[in-house]
Amino acid sequence: MNKDLKPERYELPDGDERTILRERIIKALNAVPIYFKSPINIKGLAVTDLFSMNTLLGGAIEDQTTQALNDTRNIWDPDGKYSEYFFKRYSESFPDVRLEKGVDQSPLIGIELKGWYLLSKEEMPSFRFRASADAVTEWDLLVVYPWSLSDVLSGTPKLEIPYIEQAKYAADYRTYYWEHRNPNAKKVVHPDTHPYPNPGSKYSDIAKDDSSGNFGRVARVHGLMDDWVSDTMKNKLAGIEAKWWVKFFKLFDEKGVNEQKIKSQFEKIADTEDHNKKWADEFYGLISQLMDLRVVLVKSF
């Protein structure tokens, strides 16, 4: 690929068995939220604990998502052709989810699986995707599942419709974006690697001009997944768009803020997005009905 040209997705051979399998797996990935089950049940969560949810539960949810993907076998393997294959997750490998027959067998398809807690403070996925394009095949995928709790502040995890992209293309696009983000940007250094690298081997691209540690934050790459993030933040939790839950809960991080000040600050935030005081009051009233706001405030401060 010419590194100075904007990347394009890699074409897959028509009629190839892996291409057909990949198409079915994509259908299965979109169905996973229906099949997803989790034994986790959160109770008594304080507002101030919300933003650490992905750290606390992310790995477990990704394991359970992999199991749900196996439960969709009727979608990705309707004829039983791959009856001896299973999706397995290896937390220390890349890509971390692989459709394989055995440990020593080369995977048919790899998936780099990420979870995104929908009420995270950043309002976008925060993971880093630094893998070189050479570390995956054209059939491999980057998949991100947004998740939340069934009752917002409590309940069991539930998944939303995922972001699905060709992993090799995502790596190319991320690198292209980094190298063209400003006139002084330096070239990204690529390791000598291959698809499904061994654990402990070097497979990540290196950005020499990354003092802030932002290389690999693909959610910030314009044109890659930003539109999907924006649309996903409009998903409604208990009747309220996720983005408004986050904007509201962020106010709890400010030490010493009382209930009236939180309400006043939220009205100002709502006004910047063309929502008047009446709308903000109705929103605040709805939240007060969904959770005992005064008790939460006392516990939080």
C-alpha positions in Angstrom: 0.0 0.0 0.0 1.2 3.5 -0.9 1.4 5.2 2.6 0.8 8.6 1.1 -2.6 7.7 -0.3 -5.7 7.5 1.9 -6.2 3.8 2.8 -9.0 1.7 1.3 -10.5 -1.5 2.6 -8.8 -4.7 1.3 -10.9 -6.6 -1.2 -11.7 -10.2 -0.3 -11.9 -13.0 -2.9 -15.5 -13.8 -3.9 -16.4 -17.4 -3.2 -13.5 -18.0 -0.9 -14.6 -20.1 2.1 -13.1 -17.7 4.6 -14.9 -14.8 2.9 -18.2 -16.6 3.2 -17.5 -17.5 6.8 -16.5 -13.9 7.6 -19.8 -12.6 6.2 -21.7 -15.0 8.5 -19.6 -14.1 11.5 -20.4 -10.4 10.9 -24.1 -11.3 11.0 -23.5 -13.3 14.2 -21.6 -10.4 15.8 -24.6 -8.1 15.2 -26.9 -10.8 16.8 -24.6 -11.3 19.9 -26.5 -8.6 22.0 -29.6 -10.9 21.8 -27.6 -14.0 22.9 -25.5 -12.2 25.5 -25.9 -13.4 29.1 -24.0 -12.4 32.2 -24.1 -13.6 35.8 -22.9 -10.2 36.9 -25.5 -8.2 38.9 -24.5 -4.8 40.2 -26.4 -3.4 43.2 -25.9 -0.2 45.3 -23.5 1.5 42.9 -22.7 5.1 43.8 -22.6 7.7 41.0 -18.9 8.3 41.7 -18.1 4.6 40.9 -19.6 4.8 37.4 -16.6 5.9 35.5 -14.5 2.9 36.7 -16.9 0.3 35.5 -15.0 -0.6 32.3 -11.9 -1.2 34.4 -13.8 -3.4 36.9 -15.9 -5.4 34.5 -14.3 -5.0 31.0 -12.4 -8.3 30.9 -15.3 -10.4 32.3 -17.7 -8.9 29.8 -15.3 -9.6 26.9 -15.1 -13.2 28.0 -18.9 -13.5 28.2 -19.2 -11.8 24.8 -16.9 -14.5 23.3 -19.2 -17.2 24.8 -22.2 -15.5 23.3 -20.5 -15.5 19.9 -20.1 -19.3 20.3 -23.8 -19.5 21.1 -24.6 -17.9 17.7 -23.1 -20.9 15.9 -26.4 -21.5 14.1 -25.7 -18.2 12.3 -22.0 -18.5 11.4 -22.0 -22.2 10.9 -25.5 -23.2 9.8 -24.3 -26.4 8.0 -22.0 -27.6 10.7 -19.0 -27.4 8.5 -16.9 -25.9 11.3 -18.3 -28.0 14.2 -14.8 -28.6 15.6 -14.0 -24.9 15.7 -14.7 -22.5 18.6 -14.1 -18.9 19.4 -11.5 -18.6 22.1 -10.3 -15.5 23.9 -6.6 -15.0 24.8 -6.3 -11.8 26.8 -2.5 -11.6 26.2 -2.6 -12.3 22.5 -3.4 -10.3 19.4 -6.0 -10.5 18.0 -7.5 -11.7 21.3 -10.4 -13.7 20.0 -9.7 -16.5 17.5 -11.8 -19.0 15.7 -9.7 -22.1 15.9 -9.7 -25.9 16.1 -6.9 -26.3 18.5 -4.1 -24.3 20.1 -1.5 -25.3 17.6 -3.8 -24.7 14.6 -3.8 -21.5 12.6 -7.0 -19.5 13.3 -9.5 -19.2 10.5 -10.4 -15.7 11.6 -9.3 -13.4 14.3 -11.2 -10.7 16.1 -9.7 -7.9 18.2 -12.6 -7.5 20.7 -13.1 -4.4 22.8 -15.8 -3.4 25.2 -16.9 0.2 25.8 -18.8 1.2 28.8 -21.4 3.6 27.4 -21.4 5.9 30.4 -17.6 6.4 30.5 -16.4 9.9 31.2 -14.6 10.3 27.8 -17.9 9.8 25.9 -16.0 7.5 23.5 -14.0 4.3 23.7 -10.6 4.8 25.3 -8.7 1.7 24.2 -5.6 1.9 22.1 -5.4 -0.1 18.9 -1.7 0.1 18.0 -1.2 -3.2 16.2 0.5 -3.2 12.8 -1.5 -4.0 9.8 0.9 -6.8 9.1 -0.3 -8.5 12.4 -3.7 -9.4 10.9 -5.1 -10.8 7.7 -7.6 -9.2 5.4 -10.4 -11.4 7.0 -9.7 -10.3 10.6 -12.0 -7.8 12.4 -11.9 -5.0 14.9 -15.1 -5.2 17.0 -16.2 -2.8 19.8 -19.3 -3.6 21.9 -20.9 -0.7 23.8 -22.4 -1.9 27.1 -24.4 -0.6 30.0 -26.3 -1.8 33.1 -29.9 -2.8 32.6 -31.1 -0.2 35.2 -28.4 2.4 34.5 -27.0 2.4 38.0 -27.7 -1.2 38.8 -28.6 -4.5 37.1 -26.9 -6.8 34.7 -24.7 -5.8 31.7 -26.3 -5.6 28.3 -24.7 -5.1 25.0 -25.6 -2.7 22.1 -25.0 -3.0 18.4 -21.3 -3.2 17.8 -18.8 -1.4 15.7 -17.3 -3.8 13.1 -14.4 -3.0 10.8 -11.7 -4.7 8.8 -8.8 -4.7 11.3 -6.1 -4.4 8.6 -7.9 -1.3 7.2 -8.4 0.2 10.6 -4.6 -0.1 11.3 -3.8 1.5 8.0 -6.2 4.3 8.5 -5.0 5.0 12.0 -1.4 5.2 10.8 -2.4 7.4 7.8 -4.3 9.8 10.1 -1.4 10.0 12.5 1.2 10.7 9.8 -1.0 13.4 8.2 -2.4 15.1 11.3 -0.1 18.0 10.9 2.9 19.1 8.6 5.5 18.1 11.2 4.1 14.6 11.9 6.7 11.9 11.8 6.4 8.5 10.1 5.2 5.6 12.2 7.7 2.7 12.7 6.4 -0.7 11.8 7.7 -3.9 13.4 8.7 -7.1 11.5 5.6 -9.2 12.3 3.1 -11.5 10.8 -0.6 -12.4 11.3 -1.4 -13.9 14.7 2.0 -13.1 16.3 3.3 -15.1 19.2 2.5 -13.8 22.7 5.3 -11.5 23.8 6.5 -10.7 20.3 6.5 -7.1 19.0 3.6 -6.4 16.8 2.6 -2.8 17.6 3.4 0.2 15.5 5.5 2.9 17.2 4.8 6.6 16.9 8.0 8.5 17.8 6.1 11.8 18.2 3.6 10.6 20.8 4.5 12.2 24.0 0.8 12.4 25.0 0.2 8.7 24.4 -2.6 9.2 22.0 -1.4 7.0 19.2 -3.9 4.2 18.7 -6.9 6.1 20.1 -9.0 5.1 17.1 -12.1 6.6 18.5 -10.5 10.0 17.9 -9.6 9.3 14.3 -11.9 11.3 12.1 -13.5 9.2 9.5 -13.0 5.8 11.2 -15.4 5.4 14.0 -16.4 8.9 15.1 -19.8 8.8 13.4 -20.6 5.5 15.0 -19.6 6.8 18.4 -21.8 9.9 18.0 -24.8 7.7 16.9 -24.2 5.3 19.8 -24.2 8.0 22.4 -27.8 8.7 21.3 -28.9 5.3 22.5 -31.5 5.7 25.2 -31.0 4.3 28.7 -34.3 4.4 30.7 -35.6 6.7 28.0 -32.7 9.2 28.1 -29.9 9.4 25.6 -26.6 8.1 26.9 -24.8 11.4 26.2 -27.0 13.2 28.7 -26.5 10.7 31.4 -22.8 11.2 31.1 -23.0 15.0 31.0 -25.1 14.9 34.1 -22.9 12.4 36.0 -19.8 14.3 35.2 -21.0 17.0 37.5 -20.7 14.7 40.5 -16.9 14.7 40.1 -16.7 18.3 41.2 -16.1 18.2 45.0 -18.4 20.2 47.1 -21.1 20.6 44.5 -24.5 20.5 46.0 -27.8 19.4 44.4 -28.9 22.9 43.5 -25.6 23.8 41.9 -25.6 20.5 39.9 -29.1 21.4 38.6 -27.9 24.9 37.7 -24.8 23.7 35.9 -26.8 21.1 34.0 -29.2 23.8 32.8 -26.2 25.7 31.4 -24.9 22.6 29.6 -28.3 21.9 28.1 -28.6 25.5 26.9 -25.4 25.1 24.9 -27.1 22.4 22.8 -30.3 24.4 22.3 -32.3 22.8 25.2 -34.2 25.3 27.3 -34.6 25.4 31.1 -38.0 23.6 30.9 -36.4 20.7 29.1 -33.6 20.6 31.6 -36.1 20.6 34.5 -38.1 17.8 32.9 -34.9 15.8 32.4 -33.8 16.4 36.0 -37.3 15.4 37.3 -37.2 12.2 35.3 -33.8 11.3 36.7 -35.1 12.0 40.2 -37.9 9.5 39.6 -35.5 6.8 38.3 -33.1 7.2 41.2 -33.2 8.6 44.7 -31.0 11.6 43.8 -30.9 13.1 47.3 -29.7 9.8 48.9 -27.0 9.4 46.1 -25.8 13.0 46.8 -25.4 12.3 50.5 -23.5 9.1 49.8 -21.3 10.7 47.2 -20.2 13.8 49.1 
